[in-house]
Every structure is written in C-alpha cells, then in structure tokens.
Amino acid sequence: MTAGPGSIVILTGAGISRESGLATFRDADGIWAKVRLEDVATPGGFARDPALVHEFYNHRRRELRDPGVVPNAAHLALADLERRWPGEVLLVTQNIDDLHERAGSRRLLHMHGELLKVTCTKCENVFPWPGDLGLETACPGCTCVGRLRPRVVWFEEMPLYLDEIGQALANCSVFVSIGTSGNVYPAAGFVALARKAGARTVELNLEPSQGASLFAEAVYGPATQVVPAFCRRLLQEAGLPAA
Ligand code: APR
C-alpha cells in the first residue's frame, strides 16, 4: 500500500507579512511596543474607550489599503503550494490582514478574525468593512448606532474555527509554522497536536520561537526566502513539479 500525498496544515503569524510592510507584535519595532494590548485588544479596553480602539483599527485598515502593501513571495508560495499539492492543504492564519487571500490562497481560516470585516454586537451579523469605523456608525443590518466592532478576536475571547482546525491537525501529515513567536495560545499549542498525530513538524521563522524545541525541523531566515524554498522542497520530495 502506498501512502497518499498526505495533508498539510500551515499556521502563519505576523512574521509572514513583515516584508510586505506590516509590523509584527512582539519584535522591538512591533505593535505591542507602541500601544498597550490591554487598551486596544481586550473586551475591557473596548468598553473603557471604544473611540481609541476604533482609531487603532482604522489606522491599521488604512495601512492595509496602502498600495505598497501587497502579498510577498512567501504568501504567493503558499498559494502556489495549495494549487499544486494533490492532498489537502489548510492554511490557518493568526493574521487579520488579507494578504493570503490576495495571494490566491483558498482554503484559509482566519482564527483571529479579519481586519476588513466588522460585526454588530446587537444583531451579530458580520459585514465587509474596508473603511473607517466610528462611534456614530450605524449597523447596515439592524441600523443600531454604536454597536459595530472590528471582527477581530481579542485577548480573553475564543479564537474562531477551533473544531475545524483541531480535526485538520489530528489528520495532518505535515505541519508548518511560519512567522509566529509562539506566545499566544491556542495557536502555540498546534505543534503539540500535530506531533500527537505523527506529523512531520517544521518551523520557518526569522529566529527560534518559544516552542522551537517541539519542531522536528526548522529553517531560520526571512519568510520571503525560506518559505518559497521550503515549498519547492516539499513538492520535489513528493516528486511533483515545483515551477
Ligand atoms: N520572516 C519570518 N519571520 C519573521 C520576520 C520575517 N521577515 N520578521 C519577523 N519574524 C518573526 C519574529 O521573529 C517573531 O518570531 O515573526 C514572529 C512574529 O511574532 P509576533 O510579533 O509575536 O506575532 P504573532 O506570533 O503572529 O502573534 C500572535 O499575538 O497579539 C497577537 O493577536 C495577535 O495574532 C497575533 C498573536
């Protein structure tokens, strides 16, 4: 009996979008060195000062709309891998930017939400939202004013799609973690679940993450270099054309 091509689960974090011009969180020039996460990324922070929270995400939406912010070679390589790989490829991202979808990834789960969407705390509908959001904005669904919030998972809130991700990890043969410091759970625990499933575990990052010792393989360097090279290697090892 020959083993099939196997399924791949890929986890990405802020490091993959760094070379597209978006800041990471915990690097020296990262977002959490400039703003307190308690103020802008917790339900309590939003309750205390919603205007400040709106300003923070409005700024990040404007950054994402900057014509210079485009998918880089790492985002493109993952989309290409999904097209070429004969088995399942699931991309799970902690990022709220839309660079993976712009690169062409299709099976993609935004476990921490999406910057370009909002949700209404009254009617609970989700709406695409490319522009600014303020205290006076009315919900396009129920017309209530001041009840919209970014469709972003904050600290103390439950990440999205955990059942689907857990299933995929339990059945994967390769798990690749890219550009994440491994500080935030449950994402930081995915490598342990993949190991339990007997998967090959690979870390691609600028430097060893918190959980580096849990990975069987690692390549350290900028995502735009190490990710395309690793995708090529994976395809070649499976006897598939890489370009
Ligand atoms: N290529 C590859 N990796 C990079 C690059 C690069 N060009 N630049 C930075 N990195 C690495 C850093 O070395 C670091 O290990 O990316 C990682 C980014 O880590 P964090 O800033 O902690 O971002 P992330 O792991 O995505 O954060 C997880 O925390 O506050 C939150 O909700 C937010 O989703 C986010 C979560």
Residues whose N, C-alpha, C, O or C-beta is under 5 A from the ligand:
A	BS01	APR	G13 A14 G15 R18 E19 T24 F25 R26 D27 Q94 N95 H112 G179 T180 S181 G182 V184 N205 L206 E207 G221 P222 A223
